[in-house]
Amino acid sequence: MCELTYTLRGDYYFPNVTVPVEPGTLNKYGRMRRQYLKEHLPLLYQNMLLTGTLHKHLVEISEQAEERLETMMPLLMEQNGITEALKARDPMAWVGAMNNLHACAEEIILAELVYV
């Protein structure tokens, strides 16, 4: 069992509470998931926060989203015929097409991982 200690400051005792530092960083998908949980599923957010599972969950979502994006982009490029030849022939068309595919992949990731 965890023993709680207190520090006297003036006339009041304050609990000595520390937040453990957890490994892993959050990318934008993890931060978006946290915001979604806060706004739309506040009970789940509070429960995960109090039990210490929130950060681990957000890191998992971040990693899954990045992996999914990395696997989807080459498939989408192949399906839409976006090649290095297009990049050499018309760079602006290639950039526009890549931005479009990235936006499509991101929408899929948001619908499947972040906003559920």
N, C-alpha and C positions, 0 to 999 in steps of 0.2 A: 504494500500500500504506500502511496506517496504521502510524505509528511509535508505539510504546508508551513512555511516560516513567514514571519512578519518583520517589518522594519518600522521603528518608531520615527516619525517625522512630525515634529511639533507635538501636538496633543493626539495625533492619530496614528494608528497602526495600519500599514499598507502591506498587502500580501506580496511576497517575492515571487512573481510569476515570470517565467521565461518562455519564449517561443523557440522550439527547437529549429535549428537550421537544417533544411532538408535539401538533398542533392537534386540537381536537375533544374533547368531553366525553362521558362514558359515562352513560347513564341506567340504570335498573334492569335493562333487558334486556341491555345490554352487560355489566353486572356479573354477571348470572346466567349469561351465556354463558361468561365467564371462569372462574367457579366450576365450571361443567359441564366445561369443558376440563381444568381442574386435576384434578378428581376422576375423570373417566371416560376422558379421552384425554390422559394426561400426556405421552406422547411428542410428540404434535402440539402441545400447549401449550408444551413446552420448545423444540421446533423453531421455532415461531413467535416465541417470546420471544427466542431467540438470534439469529434472522435479522432481527428488528426489524419483523416484520409483524403482531404480535399486536395492538397498539393500533389500527392501521388497520382490521384485521378487526373488532375490537370496536366501533369507531365506526360502521362500515358496518352491523353488526347492529343497533345502537341506532337508526340513522336508518331502516333498513328496517322495524323493528318499529313505530316511531312513525308512519310513513307508512301502514303496513298497518292500524294501529288507527284512524287518522283516516278511512280509506276504508271500513272495515268497519262502524263504528258507525252511520252514517246508513243503510246498507243493512239492517242488523239492525233498526234502529228502524222502517223502512218495512215490513219483512217481518212484524214483530210488532205493528204498529198502534200504536206509541207516538208520540203526537203532542203538540203544544202544547196541544190541547184537553184531553187527559188531565192534563197538567201543571197547567192552570188549574182543572180540576174536582176532581182528587184528587192533590195534590202528593206525598203519602206513597206512593201506588201508583206514581206516575211515578218517584220516586227508587228504589224497590225494583226496578222493571222495568229502569231504567237500570243499576243495580248488577249485576243479573243478566246483562244484555247485555254489559256491560264484562267481567265474569268469563268469559263464554263466548268473547268475542273474544280475551281474553288467553290462554286455554287453547289456542286455535287458533294464536296467534302463538308461544307457547312450543313447541308441537309441531312447527311448520313451520320456525322460525328458530333457536331457542335450543338445543333438545335434539336436534340432529341430528349 
